Amino acid sequence: MQVKKQKGNCFRVRFIAVLMLLTILLVSVTGCGKNKDTSPRGDLPKQVTVGTIRIANDKTVAYQSGFFKEYFEDRGIEVKMVFFDSGTAANVAFASGDLDFAEMGYTNAIVALDKNIPVELIWIHEILGQNEALVAQKGRGINSIKDLKGKKVATPFSSTSHYALLQALKSEGLDAGDITLLDMNTEDILAAWRRGDIDAAYTWEPTLTQMKETGVVITDSEVLARSGITTADIELVSTDFSKRYPQLVSDYLRAQERAIKTYKETPDVAIESAAKHLQIDKEVAKTQMAGTLWLGAEEQLNSSYLGKEGSPGNFHKVFMDTAVFLYEAKKIGKVPTEEAIEKFINTTYIEKIISVE
């Protein structure tokens, strides 16, 4: 009788074990959507700190449309948005360990690489065009780039606008020494413009629109791009964060990829979202968005832009050429190697998005 009882107990134990295994498998299958994070539940951050600049782009649309909420907040991860006037300030926050993600002009990404700030480039938000321009005060005899000689011109140093301005001067046989070049953030530029303290400025939206009301556009980043001078806004991520939460980095980009699709398929919906988030008129948001080129995930991996891991795209050359320029302008300490640039630009998170679509 004792032997039979032991056999019965063994049978029941095995039966319960099989049931538990089937239950675990069923839960795993039903809960395994492509939007789900694969990180261990106990290893997710309570908060993600995201740096942003006040422009209408894919990040703006993603946040207002609730895509970040779906990928992060529904998992109990708070998304804290922090505004930065420039990439310089964002780099300081990255260096202090106070930031997980941030967008900025790619020139500031070059500065981050030069200063060994622990970040990597993971996304191109937009190729800049009419949303970034050189505008001059009316009535001051400035009708061309050559007319800037001897004038006071402001721009945020180490920004895409700074790079574009100096390249524009170079194209007309001028350099920074031919003008009084002033380093100002966008808010100070607007204030100086209204006081009449500066003759011209190379800056971006939303400051640009307000200056256009009383000024004249001399050139813009779309015109310069046609001559081979390409500028872009990009996204950096802290490597401390990306090494620990690679799945969250891909999900972060996936939210912005959805925003780009929303803009391309239903532009009015995206424009309304951007306008609401930034608390600006829809026509202003529409103008800002129309002035840039938005790249989806597959487009970003095109050889014209980021390329793929092991096969760098043309943006690597743009990055290197700009680094050489910044070095010659004494804005960085050294020119990075091609290997350093290839390591810094990490496309694996975008490639992961493509692989699960």
Sine and cosine of phi, psi and omega as CSV:
sin_phi,cos_phi,sin_psi,cos_psi,sin_omega,cos_omega
0.00,0.00,-0.63,0.78,-0.01,-1.00
-0.91,0.42,-0.62,0.78,0.01,-1.00
-0.91,0.41,-0.70,0.72,0.00,-1.00
-0.89,0.46,-0.62,0.78,-0.02,-1.00
-0.91,0.41,-0.63,0.77,0.03,-1.00
-0.91,0.41,-0.64,0.77,0.02,-1.00
-0.90,0.44,-0.63,0.77,0.02,-1.00
-0.91,0.42,-0.64,0.77,0.03,-1.00
-0.90,0.43,-0.65,0.76,0.02,-1.00
-0.88,0.47,-0.66,0.75,0.00,-1.00
-0.88,0.47,-0.71,0.71,-0.02,-1.00
-0.91,0.42,-0.63,0.78,0.02,-1.00
-0.89,0.46,-0.70,0.72,0.00,-1.00
-0.91,0.41,-0.65,0.76,-0.01,-1.00
-0.89,0.46,-0.70,0.72,0.01,-1.00
-0.91,0.42,-0.64,0.77,0.00,-1.00
-0.89,0.45,-0.66,0.75,0.03,-1.00
-0.89,0.45,-0.68,0.73,0.02,-1.00
-0.88,0.48,-0.68,0.73,0.00,-1.00
-0.89,0.45,-0.65,0.76,0.01,-1.00
-0.90,0.44,-0.69,0.73,0.03,-1.00
-0.89,0.45,-0.63,0.78,0.01,-1.00
-0.90,0.44,-0.69,0.72,0.01,-1.00
-0.88,0.47,-0.69,0.72,0.02,-1.00
-0.90,0.44,-0.65,0.76,-0.01,-1.00
-0.90,0.43,-0.70,0.72,0.02,-1.00
-0.89,0.46,-0.64,0.77,-0.02,-1.00
-0.90,0.44,-0.67,0.75,-0.02,-1.00
-0.93,0.36,-0.74,0.67,-0.07,-1.00
-0.94,0.33,-0.40,0.92,-0.03,-1.00
-0.98,-0.19,0.27,0.96,-0.13,-0.99
-0.95,-0.32,0.84,0.55,0.09,-1.00
-0.98,0.20,0.30,-0.96,-0.07,-1.00
-0.95,0.31,-0.23,0.97,0.03,-1.00
-1.00,0.03,-0.05,1.00,-0.06,-1.00
-1.00,0.08,0.61,-0.79,0.05,-1.00
-0.99,0.17,0.63,-0.78,-0.03,-1.00
-0.99,-0.14,0.00,1.00,0.02,-1.00
-0.93,0.37,0.47,-0.88,0.06,-1.00
-0.84,0.54,0.66,-0.76,-0.08,-1.00
-0.83,0.55,-0.55,0.83,-0.03,-1.00
-0.99,0.13,-0.01,1.00,-0.09,-1.00
-0.92,-0.40,0.37,0.93,0.04,-1.00
-1.00,-0.08,0.59,-0.81,0.01,-1.00
-0.95,0.31,0.44,-0.90,0.05,-1.00
-0.99,0.17,-0.39,0.92,-0.05,-1.00
-0.53,-0.85,0.61,-0.80,0.12,-0.99
-0.89,-0.47,0.83,-0.55,-0.02,-1.00
-0.99,-0.15,0.86,-0.52,-0.12,-0.99
-0.88,-0.47,0.86,-0.51,0.07,-1.00
-1.00,0.08,0.65,-0.76,-0.03,-1.00
-0.61,-0.79,0.44,-0.90,0.13,-0.99
-0.94,-0.34,0.45,-0.89,-0.19,-0.98
-0.99,0.12,0.94,0.34,0.06,-1.00
-0.73,-0.69,0.39,-0.92,0.00,-1.00
-0.99,0.12,0.97,-0.23,0.02,-1.00
-0.59,-0.81,-0.22,-0.98,-0.07,-1.00
-0.89,0.46,-0.59,0.81,0.01,-1.00
-0.91,0.41,-0.67,0.75,0.02,-1.00
-0.87,0.50,-0.71,0.70,-0.01,-1.00
-0.92,0.39,-0.66,0.75,-0.01,-1.00
-0.88,0.47,-0.67,0.74,-0.03,-1.00
-0.93,0.38,-0.75,0.67,-0.05,-1.00
-0.93,0.36,-0.49,0.87,-0.02,-1.00
-0.99,0.17,-0.10,0.99,0.04,-1.00
1.00,0.07,0.19,0.98,-0.02,-1.00
-0.94,0.34,-0.61,0.79,0.07,-1.00
-0.91,0.42,-0.58,0.82,0.02,-1.00
-0.88,0.47,-0.70,0.72,-0.02,-1.00
-0.90,0.43,-0.68,0.74,-0.08,-1.00
-0.99,0.10,-0.40,0.92,-0.08,-1.00
-0.84,-0.54,-0.87,0.50,-0.13,-0.99
-0.91,0.42,-0.51,0.86,0.06,-1.00
-0.93,0.37,-0.24,0.97,0.06,-1.00
-0.99,-0.16,0.08,1.00,0.00,-1.00
1.00,0.04,0.28,0.96,0.01,-1.00
-0.97,-0.26,0.90,-0.43,0.02,-1.00
-0.96,0.27,0.71,-0.71,0.08,-1.00
-0.98,-0.21,0.93,-0.36,-0.01,-1.00
-0.98,-0.19,0.92,-0.40,0.00,-1.00
-1.00,-0.01,0.77,-0.63,-0.01,-1.00
-0.84,-0.55,0.82,-0.57,-0.01,-1.00
-0.99,0.12,0.71,-0.70,0.11,-0.99
-0.82,-0.58,0.70,-0.72,0.00,-1.00
-0.96,0.29,-0.43,0.90,-0.02,-1.00
-0.45,-0.89,0.23,-0.97,0.04,-1.00
-0.93,0.36,-0.38,0.92,0.03,-1.00
-0.87,0.50,-0.72,0.69,0.01,-1.00
-0.92,0.40,-0.61,0.79,0.02,-1.00
-0.90,0.43,-0.63,0.77,0.03,-1.00
-0.88,0.47,-0.61,0.80,0.05,-1.00
-0.88,0.47,-0.68,0.74,0.01,-1.00
-0.92,0.40,-0.63,0.78,0.07,-1.00
-0.88,0.47,-0.71,0.71,-0.03,-1.00
-0.89,0.45,-0.49,0.87,0.01,-1.00
-1.00,0.08,-0.09,1.00,-0.02,-1.00
0.98,0.22,0.34,0.94,-0.06,-1.00
-0.99,-0.16,0.14,0.99,-0.13,-0.99
-0.63,-0.78,0.64,-0.77,0.03,-1.00
-0.98,-0.19,-0.72,0.70,0.01,-1.00
-0.75,-0.66,0.43,-0.90,0.14,-0.99
-0.25,-0.97,0.59,-0.81,0.13,-0.99
-0.99,-0.14,0.46,-0.89,0.00,-1.00
-0.19,-0.98,0.20,-0.98,0.15,-0.99
-0.92,0.40,0.57,-0.82,-0.13,-0.99
-0.92,0.40,-0.32,0.95,0.05,-1.00
-0.89,0.45,-0.58,0.81,0.05,-1.00
-0.95,0.31,-0.41,0.91,0.11,-0.99
-0.93,0.38,-0.58,0.81,0.06,-1.00
-0.90,0.43,-0.65,0.76,0.05,-1.00
-0.89,0.46,-0.66,0.75,0.02,-1.00
-0.88,0.48,-0.67,0.74,0.04,-1.00
-0.90,0.44,-0.68,0.73,-0.01,-1.00
-0.89,0.47,-0.60,0.80,-0.05,-1.00
-1.00,0.00,0.13,0.99,0.02,-1.00
0.85,0.53,0.55,0.83,0.10,-1.00
-0.94,0.34,0.74,-0.67,-0.10,-1.00
-0.96,0.28,0.98,0.21,0.01,-1.00
-0.64,-0.77,0.22,-0.98,0.13,-0.99
-0.61,-0.79,0.46,-0.89,-0.03,-1.00
-1.00,0.02,0.80,-0.60,-0.14,-0.99
-0.80,-0.60,-0.08,1.00,-0.14,-0.99
-0.25,-0.97,0.56,-0.83,0.19,-0.98
-0.97,-0.26,0.88,-0.48,0.02,-1.00
-0.96,0.28,-0.75,0.66,0.01,-1.00
-0.31,-0.95,0.51,-0.86,0.18,-0.98
-1.00,0.09,0.81,-0.59,-0.13,-0.99
-0.97,0.26,0.54,-0.84,-0.02,-1.00
-0.61,-0.79,-0.89,-0.46,-0.06,-1.00
-0.96,0.29,-0.15,0.99,0.01,-1.00
-0.98,0.18,-0.02,1.00,0.04,-1.00
-0.68,-0.74,0.85,-0.53,-0.15,-0.99
-0.47,-0.88,0.27,-0.96,0.12,-0.99
-0.99,-0.11,0.90,-0.43,-0.03,-1.00
-0.85,-0.52,0.65,-0.76,-0.05,-1.00
-0.87,-0.50,0.45,-0.89,0.06,-1.00
-0.92,0.40,0.65,-0.76,0.08,-1.00
-0.95,0.31,0.51,-0.86,0.06,-1.00
0.99,0.17,0.20,0.98,0.00,-1.00
-0.91,-0.42,0.28,0.96,0.09,-1.00
0.95,0.32,0.41,0.91,0.00,-1.00
-0.95,-0.31,0.97,-0.25,0.00,-1.00
-0.84,-0.54,-0.04,1.00,0.01,-1.00
-0.44,-0.90,0.15,-0.99,0.02,-1.00
-0.89,0.45,-0.62,0.78,0.00,-1.00
-0.88,0.48,-0.48,0.87,-0.02,-1.00
-0.95,0.33,-0.11,0.99,0.01,-1.00
-0.97,0.25,-0.23,0.97,-0.06,-1.00
-0.83,0.55,0.82,-0.58,0.01,-1.00
0.99,0.12,0.05,1.00,-0.06,-1.00
-0.99,-0.16,0.30,-0.95,0.07,-1.00
-1.00,-0.02,0.88,-0.48,-0.06,-1.00
-0.81,-0.59,0.77,-0.64,-0.03,-1.00
-0.94,-0.35,0.50,-0.87,0.10,-1.00
-0.24,-0.97,0.45,-0.89,0.10,-1.00
-0.95,0.30,0.87,-0.49,-0.04,-1.00
-0.89,0.46,0.51,-0.86,0.00,-1.00
0.91,0.42,0.24,0.97,0.03,-1.00
-0.99,-0.13,0.13,-0.99,0.09,-1.00
-0.88,0.47,-0.58,0.81,0.02,-1.00
-0.90,0.44,-0.66,0.75,0.03,-1.00
-0.87,0.48,-0.74,0.67,0.02,-1.00
-0.88,0.48,-0.72,0.69,-0.02,-1.00
-0.89,0.45,-0.66,0.75,0.01,-1.00
-0.87,0.48,-0.76,0.65,-0.04,-1.00
-0.92,0.40,-0.56,0.83,0.06,-1.00
-0.94,0.35,-0.61,0.80,0.05,-1.00
-0.90,0.44,-0.67,0.74,0.06,-1.00
-0.87,0.49,-0.71,0.70,-0.02,-1.00
-0.87,0.50,-0.62,0.79,-0.02,-1.00
-0.90,0.43,-0.34,0.94,-0.01,-1.00
-0.93,-0.36,0.28,0.96,0.07,-1.00
0.98,0.19,0.29,0.96,0.03,-1.00
-0.94,-0.35,0.20,-0.98,0.14,-0.99
-0.60,-0.80,-0.03,-1.00,-0.07,-1.00
-0.87,0.50,-0.46,0.89,-0.01,-1.00
-0.94,0.33,-0.27,0.96,-0.01,-1.00
-1.00,0.08,-0.13,0.99,0.02,-1.00
-0.76,-0.65,0.23,-0.97,0.18,-0.98
-1.00,-0.05,0.98,-0.19,-0.11,-0.99
-1.00,-0.04,0.84,-0.55,-0.07,-1.00
-0.92,-0.40,0.73,-0.68,0.04,-1.00
-1.00,-0.02,0.93,-0.37,0.00,-1.00
-0.65,-0.76,0.52,-0.85,0.16,-0.99
-0.98,0.20,0.16,-0.99,-0.15,-0.99
-0.89,0.46,-0.60,0.80,0.00,-1.00
-0.92,0.40,-0.65,0.76,0.02,-1.00
-0.94,0.35,-0.55,0.83,0.05,-1.00
-0.88,0.48,-0.73,0.69,-0.01,-1.00
-0.89,0.46,-0.67,0.74,0.01,-1.00
-0.90,0.44,-0.69,0.73,0.01,-1.00
-0.91,0.41,-0.60,0.80,0.05,-1.00
-0.88,0.48,-0.74,0.68,-0.03,-1.00
-0.92,0.39,-0.51,0.86,0.06,-1.00
-0.98,0.20,-0.27,0.96,-0.05,-1.00
0.99,0.12,0.29,0.96,-0.07,-1.00
-0.98,0.20,-0.33,0.94,0.00,-1.00
-0.84,-0.55,0.45,-0.89,0.00,-1.00
-1.00,-0.01,-0.50,0.87,-0.05,-1.00
-0.36,-0.93,0.21,-0.98,0.04,-1.00
-0.39,-0.92,0.55,-0.83,0.16,-0.99
-0.95,-0.32,0.91,-0.40,-0.08,-1.00
-0.49,-0.87,-0.09,-1.00,-0.08,-1.00
-0.79,-0.61,0.03,-1.00,0.03,-1.00
-0.95,0.32,0.48,-0.88,0.07,1.00
-1.00,0.05,-0.09,1.00,0.01,-1.00
-0.85,0.53,-0.63,0.78,-0.10,-1.00
-0.84,0.54,-0.73,0.68,-0.03,-1.00
-0.85,0.53,-0.66,0.75,-0.01,-1.00
-0.92,0.39,-0.55,0.84,0.01,-1.00
-0.98,0.22,-0.50,0.86,0.03,-1.00
-0.89,0.46,-0.45,0.89,-0.04,-1.00
-0.87,0.49,-0.51,0.86,-0.02,-1.00
-0.84,-0.54,0.15,0.99,-0.05,-1.00
-0.80,-0.60,-0.07,-1.00,0.02,-1.00
-0.77,-0.63,0.72,-0.69,0.00,-1.00
-0.98,0.20,0.82,-0.57,0.00,-1.00
-1.00,-0.01,-0.69,0.73,0.10,-1.00
-0.34,-0.94,0.18,-0.98,0.05,-1.00
-0.59,-0.81,0.07,-1.00,-0.09,-1.00
-0.95,0.31,-0.35,0.94,0.09,-1.00
-0.94,0.34,-0.69,0.72,0.05,-1.00
-0.88,0.47,-0.70,0.71,0.00,-1.00
-0.91,0.42,-0.59,0.81,0.01,-1.00
-0.88,0.47,-0.57,0.82,0.01,-1.00
-0.92,0.39,-0.36,0.93,0.04,-1.00
-0.99,-0.14,0.17,0.99,0.08,-1.00
0.99,-0.14,0.05,1.00,0.02,-1.00
-0.99,-0.14,1.00,0.00,-0.08,-1.00
-1.00,-0.08,0.70,-0.71,0.08,-1.00
-0.78,-0.63,0.44,-0.90,-0.08,-1.00
-0.44,-0.90,0.42,-0.91,0.19,-0.98
-0.99,-0.12,0.69,-0.72,-0.08,-1.00
-0.77,-0.63,0.10,-1.00,0.04,-1.00
-0.87,-0.48,0.73,-0.68,0.11,-0.99
-0.93,-0.36,0.47,-0.88,0.12,-0.99
-0.77,-0.64,0.59,-0.81,0.09,-1.00
-0.90,0.43,0.74,-0.67,-0.01,-1.00
-0.94,0.35,-0.43,0.90,0.10,-0.99
-0.88,0.48,-0.64,0.77,0.01,-1.00
-0.96,0.27,-0.73,0.69,-0.09,-1.00
-0.92,0.40,-0.55,0.83,0.02,-1.00
-0.94,0.34,-0.55,0.83,-0.03,-1.00
-1.00,0.10,-0.57,0.82,-0.08,-1.00
-0.77,-0.63,0.87,0.49,-0.04,-1.00
-0.87,0.50,-0.56,0.83,0.01,-1.00
-0.91,0.41,-0.62,0.78,0.02,-1.00
-0.92,0.40,-0.54,0.84,0.05,-1.00
-0.90,0.43,-0.70,0.71,0.05,-1.00
-0.90,0.45,-0.65,0.76,0.03,-1.00
-0.91,0.42,-0.58,0.81,0.05,-1.00
-0.88,0.48,-0.69,0.72,0.03,-1.00
-0.95,0.31,-0.55,0.84,0.03,-1.00
-0.88,0.47,-0.60,0.80,0.04,-1.00
-0.88,0.47,-0.64,0.77,-0.01,-1.00
-0.97,0.24,-0.52,0.86,0.11,-0.99
-0.88,0.47,-0.64,0.77,0.05,-1.00
-0.91,0.43,-0.58,0.81,0.03,-1.00
-0.91,0.42,-0.64,0.77,0.02,-1.00
-0.91,0.42,-0.67,0.74,0.04,-1.00
-0.90,0.44,-0.62,0.79,0.05,-1.00
-0.87,0.49,-0.69,0.73,-0.01,-1.00
-0.91,0.41,-0.65,0.76,-0.04,-1.00
-0.96,0.28,-0.56,0.83,-0.06,-1.00
-1.00,-0.02,-0.62,0.79,0.01,-1.00
-0.70,-0.71,0.96,0.29,-0.10,-1.00
-0.83,0.55,-0.59,0.81,-0.01,-1.00
-0.89,0.46,-0.60,0.80,0.02,-1.00
-0.91,0.41,-0.70,0.71,-0.01,-1.00
-0.91,0.41,-0.66,0.75,0.00,-1.00
-0.89,0.45,-0.68,0.73,0.02,-1.00
-0.89,0.45,-0.64,0.77,0.02,-1.00
-0.89,0.45,-0.72,0.70,-0.01,-1.00
-0.89,0.45,-0.69,0.73,-0.01,-1.00
-0.89,0.46,-0.66,0.75,-0.01,-1.00
-0.91,0.41,-0.69,0.73,-0.02,-1.00
-0.90,0.43,-0.66,0.75,-0.05,-1.00
-1.00,0.03,-0.12,0.99,-0.03,-1.00
0.84,0.55,0.77,0.63,0.05,-1.00
-0.79,-0.61,0.23,-0.97,0.03,-1.00
-0.91,0.40,0.55,-0.83,-0.04,-1.00
-0.88,0.48,-0.57,0.82,0.01,-1.00
-0.92,0.39,-0.56,0.83,0.05,-1.00
-0.92,0.39,-0.71,0.71,0.04,-1.00
-0.88,0.48,-0.67,0.75,0.00,-1.00
-0.87,0.49,-0.68,0.73,0.01,-1.00
-0.90,0.44,-0.69,0.72,0.00,-1.00
-0.88,0.47,-0.70,0.71,-0.07,-1.00
-0.95,0.32,-0.59,0.81,0.01,-1.00
-0.94,0.35,-0.34,0.94,-0.03,-1.00
-0.99,0.10,0.12,0.99,-0.01,-1.00
-0.72,-0.70,0.28,-0.96,0.06,-1.00
-0.95,-0.31,0.87,-0.50,0.00,-1.00
-0.99,-0.10,0.75,-0.66,-0.03,-1.00
-0.94,-0.35,0.81,-0.58,0.11,-0.99
-0.96,0.28,0.11,-0.99,-0.07,-1.00
-0.84,0.55,-0.73,0.68,-0.02,-1.00
-0.91,0.42,-0.63,0.78,0.03,-1.00
-0.90,0.43,-0.60,0.80,-0.01,-1.00
-0.89,0.45,-0.54,0.84,-0.02,-1.00
-0.99,0.11,-0.01,1.00,0.06,-1.00
-0.91,0.42,0.49,-0.87,-0.02,-1.00
-0.89,0.45,-0.30,0.95,0.03,-1.00
-0.96,0.26,-0.28,0.96,-0.07,-1.00
-0.83,-0.55,-0.94,-0.35,-0.11,-0.99
-0.98,0.18,-0.47,0.88,-0.12,-0.99
0.95,0.31,-0.32,-0.95,0.01,-1.00
-0.83,-0.55,0.20,-0.98,0.01,-1.00
-0.84,0.54,0.80,-0.60,-0.02,-1.00
1.00,0.07,-0.14,0.99,0.00,-1.00
-0.64,-0.77,0.97,0.25,-0.10,-1.00
-0.86,0.51,0.59,-0.81,0.04,-1.00
-1.00,-0.05,-0.09,-1.00,-0.07,-1.00
-0.91,0.43,-0.39,0.92,-0.01,-1.00
-0.90,0.44,-0.47,0.88,0.06,-1.00
-0.89,0.46,-0.63,0.78,0.03,-1.00
-0.93,0.38,-0.67,0.74,0.05,-1.00
-0.86,0.51,-0.69,0.73,0.01,-1.00
-0.87,0.49,-0.72,0.70,-0.01,-1.00
-0.92,0.40,-0.72,0.69,-0.01,-1.00
-0.86,0.50,-0.65,0.76,0.01,-1.00
-0.93,0.36,-0.60,0.80,0.04,-1.00
-0.88,0.47,-0.66,0.75,0.05,-1.00
-0.88,0.48,-0.68,0.73,0.01,-1.00
-0.88,0.48,-0.72,0.69,-0.02,-1.00
-0.92,0.40,-0.55,0.83,0.04,-1.00
-0.92,0.39,-0.71,0.71,0.01,-1.00
-0.90,0.43,-0.48,0.87,0.04,-1.00
-1.00,0.08,0.07,1.00,0.02,-1.00
0.88,0.48,0.58,0.81,0.05,-1.00
-0.99,-0.13,-0.30,0.95,0.11,-0.99
-0.73,-0.68,0.35,-0.94,-0.11,-0.99
-0.99,0.15,-0.41,0.91,-0.04,-1.00
-0.38,-0.93,0.34,-0.94,0.08,-1.00
-1.00,0.06,0.82,-0.57,-0.02,-1.00
-0.93,0.36,0.43,-0.90,0.07,-1.00
-0.97,0.22,0.32,-0.95,0.05,-1.00
-0.88,0.47,-0.58,0.81,0.02,-1.00
-0.90,0.43,-0.64,0.77,0.00,-1.00
-0.91,0.41,-0.64,0.77,0.02,-1.00
-0.92,0.40,-0.69,0.72,-0.01,-1.00
-0.89,0.45,-0.58,0.82,0.04,-1.00
-0.95,0.31,-0.60,0.80,-0.05,-1.00
-0.93,0.37,-0.61,0.79,0.02,-1.00
-1.00,0.01,0.97,-0.25,-0.11,-0.99
-0.95,-0.31,0.95,-0.31,-0.05,-1.00
-1.00,-0.08,0.03,1.00,-0.10,-1.00
-0.89,0.45,-0.51,0.86,-0.01,-1.00
-0.94,0.34,-0.60,0.80,0.08,-1.00
-0.94,0.35,-0.66,0.75,-0.01,-1.00
-0.88,0.47,-0.54,0.84,0.03,-1.00
-0.92,0.39,-0.59,0.81,0.06,-1.00
-0.87,0.49,-0.74,0.67,-0.03,-1.00
-0.88,0.48,-0.64,0.77,-0.10,-1.00
-0.93,0.37,-0.38,0.92,-0.03,-1.00
-0.97,-0.26,-0.03,1.00,0.00,-1.00
-0.95,0.31,0.00,0.00,0.00,0.00
